[in-house]
Amino acid sequence: MQPFGDASDPRGFWLLLQEHLSWLRVHNFAEVTVRKRALYVRLFALWCLERDLSHPATIDKPILESFQRSLYRKRKANGRPLAWSSQHLQLKEVRAFFAWLAKHNHIPFSPAAEIELPRQPKTLPKAILSADEAEQVLAQPDTATPLGLRDRAIFEVFYSTGIRRTELCHLRIDDIQVDRQSLFVSQGKGNKDRYVPIGMRALLWIARYVEQARDRLLLDEKEQTLFVTNHGEPLNPDTLTEYGRRYIQSAGISKPGACHIFRHTMATLMHENGADLSLIQIILGHEKTETTQIYARTSLRRLLEMHGNTHPAEKAEDEPES
């Protein structure tokens, strides 16, 4: 991150933010949390500097409320407003920064403590693939090439396990436990480890990738990351998103999504086929039951069966007149 404001001012945003980020790392916060805090506090600091507000100690509640209104009025390049979730996240990170400043006596109290965050709508996943559509997407990589074989194995893992893209990028060879038919997710979201079941088909594709393609991509034999780039380096999550979007489009499927759509698809299809939500919660690594409940609301097959078996109009004997 490039310095901003007066980078030599001990009371300025830059040095206090650097101290805060160091504190997060020392206390074993996930690196994704550190990066997220850095991004959103920096955006707030730049907004303040444009208004000649160079010190966190000068920020009060009215200023924070003005910043909140600016987020509400902000428009993206496509003309659309920021999503409520984006506004909520940015304000939440700024609030956490000021709470830390107050706790460590850089300011007397946090002016953000009473800021009311915008309520987030309880949205459902935008798109879910059918089982046939998932197979169409999985068939897109050219498995005659090392990269195509790698990509087929990657999306087989996504479909089988529902892990997050960052979790997949961090997988190591020894995280795949064939004898237990599981993979080990180390330090997933919230810095939590977990074991995830994985199907035999996905394991076979991993084995094929390791035996036929991985060594051809590696530059350093000591690299232990399972899935690597054509330069032998660990994959970037954003690169995976681009791959996923490309394969979905090449399959002729117009639904939006990339990697996360496989997570939603796996959970929904498993629930429709009888999997208990409490077990799906464990597989996905959800901390709250409410997060997993969305798959009960997106499981249409059971609802349609119940509707067809119980609705009077569906049980009527007379056919509609032509």
N, C-alpha and C positions, 0 to 999 in steps of 0.2 A: 504494500500500500504506500503510495506516494505521500510525503508529508503535506499537511495543509495548514493554513493559518501561520502563526508564529511558532515554528517548531522548537524554539528555544525557551518559550515561556512555560515555566513549571506549573502555572495555573491555567494554561490554555488547553483547548480540546485535545490537541495532538499528543502531548506528553501524558496527559491523564488517561487518554484512551490506550496508549501503549502500556502504561502501568496496569490498567485494568485487564488488558488481554494477557499480559504476563501472569497476573494473578489467576486468571481462569485456567491457564495451562498448568501452573504449579499445583492447582487444586484438582487436576485431572478431569477438567471438562472436555467433552468431545471436541475434536478439531472443527467439526462442522458447526458446533455452537460458537466457537471462537470466531470463525470466519463470518458467521451470520451477525454476531454482535458487532464486529468490525465494520461490516458493510452498512448496517442500518444506523449506527451511531455516527459514522462518517457522513452519511447523507444528511442527517440532522445537523451535524456541525457545519457542513457547507451551507445549509439553509440559514443557520444563525450568522455565519460570517458574512453572508450577503447583506445582512442587516446590521452589521458592525457589532455583533454580539460575539465576542472572542473568548469569553470565560464561562464555563458551566456555572460558576457562582452567581452570575448575573441573570441566570434564567429563572423565571418565576412561572407560576401556574398560567397566567394569561398568555404568556409567550408560547407555552406548550399547547394551549388551546388554539392559538392562532396557527401553530404548526399542524395541529390536527385538522383544522379547517382547510389548510392548504393541501393536505393529502386527499381530502374529500373532493376538492375542486380540480385536482391534478388530472390531466388526460395523457394517455399513452400515445405512441406514434400513430396508432390506428384510430385515435379519437375517442376511445373508450375510457371510462374512469377506472381507477385502481379497484381491484376486487376488494370486498370487505375483508377478506382474509389477509390480503397484503397490507391494508391499512392497520389491521389489528396487530399483525406481526411487527411492523415497523415501530408502532407505539409501544408495544410490549418490550422490545429490545432497548429502546430509549429509556423506558421506565426502569428496567433492570440496571442500566448504567448509572442512573441517578441514585438508585437505591444503594449501589456499591459505593458511590462517592460519599453519600451520607454515612454509611456504615464505617468508612475508613477516614472520616473526619475531614474530608476535602471540602465539604459544604455542611452547614449546620443541620439541614434537613432536606428531604427530597421533595422538590416542587411537583414531581410527577406522581407522588403517592396517591393522590385523589383523582387523577385523570381517569375518566371512565372510558374504557376501551369500547370500540364499536362492537355490537353484537354480530356474531357470525351466523349466517343462515346455515341450516342443517341440510346441506346439499347431498344428493346421491351421486355416485360415479357417473360421469358424462357418457361413457360408453362401455359396453361389455361385449366381448366377442362370444359368438356361439361356438360350440365344440367344432363344427365344420369350418368356421372362419379361422379359428385358432390353427387348425391343421393346414389351411391354405397359407397362412403367414409363415408357419414353420417350414413349409416346402419351398420358400423363396430363395434362401441362400444357395449358392452354387457349391455344393459339397465336394466338387472335383478340385476345388482350390483350397489352400490352407486357411485363408481368411473366411471363405464360405463355410468350411467345416467348423471353424471356431464359432462363427455366428450361429450356426444351427445348434451347436452345443449350448451356447449362451441362452438362446431363447427357449430351448427345451428345459433348461434349469429354471428360467423365469416361470414358465408354464407349470412345471411340476411342483415348485416350492413356494412361489409367490414372494420370494425375497425382494428387497429393494435394490435399486440399481447400484447404490453405493456399497451395499453389502456384497453384491456380486463382484464388484471391482476389487474388493479386498479379499476375496476367497483365495486361499493358498492350496497347493496340491494336497497337503496333509489334512485339510479341512474336509475332504471327501472321504467318508468312511463307508466303503463298499460293504464290508461285513455287517454293519449295522443298518445299511440302506438309509443313511442320513448324511447331512452335511452340517458342519459346525459354523455358526455365524458368530464371529468374534467381535465384541464391542459394536453391536448393532445400535439402532437408535436408542438414545438414553444410556449409552455405554453398557448395554446389557448383552451378555452371551446367551445363546440358545441353540438347541439342536432342532433341525428341521428335517422331516422325512422327505425322501426324494425317490421318485419312481425308477424302476429298472430301465425304462426306455431312456430317460435322461442320463442315467449312469452309463449306459452303453454308448451314447453319443459323446459323453465326456471322455470315455476310454478311447474311442476312435480318434477324437481330437488330440489327446495326449500322445497316442501312438503314431499318428500319421502327420500331424500338423505343427504341434507346439514346438518341437525341436527345430523346425524349419523357420520359425519366427524368432526364436531366441538369439540374442547376441551374447548374453552372459549366462552361462550354465548354472550359476549360483542363484539366479532369479527363481523365487518360490511362488510368485503370484501365478494363479492357475491360468487366467485368460490374459493374454498380452497382445500388444499392437504388432504391426508388421515390423516395428523397430525393436521388438522384444521388451517393451516397457509396459507397466500396468496401464489398463484402460482408464480413460476419463469418463465419468458418468454422463457428461453432456454428449460425448461421442456415441455412447450407447443409445441415447435418446434419438439422435439422428438416424442411427441404424434402424431402430425400431420403427420410426415413422416411415422410413423409406421402404421397408419390407411390407408394412401394412398397405401402403399405397400401391406397391407393385403387385400385391395380391388382389387389387381391385376393390378393396374395402374402403368405404368413405368415412368410417367412424374415426373420430379424433383420438389420438393417444399414441403411445410409443412403448415404453417399458412397463409403466404402472398399470396399463390396461391388462397385462397378463396377471398381475396381482389381483385386480378386481375380478377378472374372468375366472381364475382358479378358485377363489373363495366362493363366488356365486354358484359356479357349476358344482362344486363339491357339496354346498349346502342343498342345492336342488336334488342332488343324488343321495341325500340322507345324512351328511356329515353334521355333527352337533356344533353349534356356534361356539361353545366353550373350547372345543378342540381346535377350531379354525382360529380362534383368538390366540391360542398358544403358538400355532404354526406361524402366524403373521407377526407375532411379537407385539401385539397391542396391549398397552397397559390398562386401558379402560374397556369394560364390556360394551359401553355405548358405541365405541368406535367400530366394533365388529357387527353391531346390530344393523348397520346399513345393508349388510348382505342378506338379512332377512327381508328387508324392504325391496331389494332388487331381485329376489328370487321369485320370478313370475310364474314358473311352471306349477309350483304348489298352489299358488293363488288361483291360477286358471283351472286347475283340477277341482279345487274346492268350489269355485264359482260354477263350473259346469255341473257338479254333482248336487249343488244345493239351491241354485237360483231357480225360482219357479218358471221363468221364461225359458230356461234351458231344458227344463224337464217337461215342458208342454208337448203334448202328442201331436197337435196340429201343426202342419207345415205352413209357413207364410204363403199367402196368396200371391200368385204371379201377376 
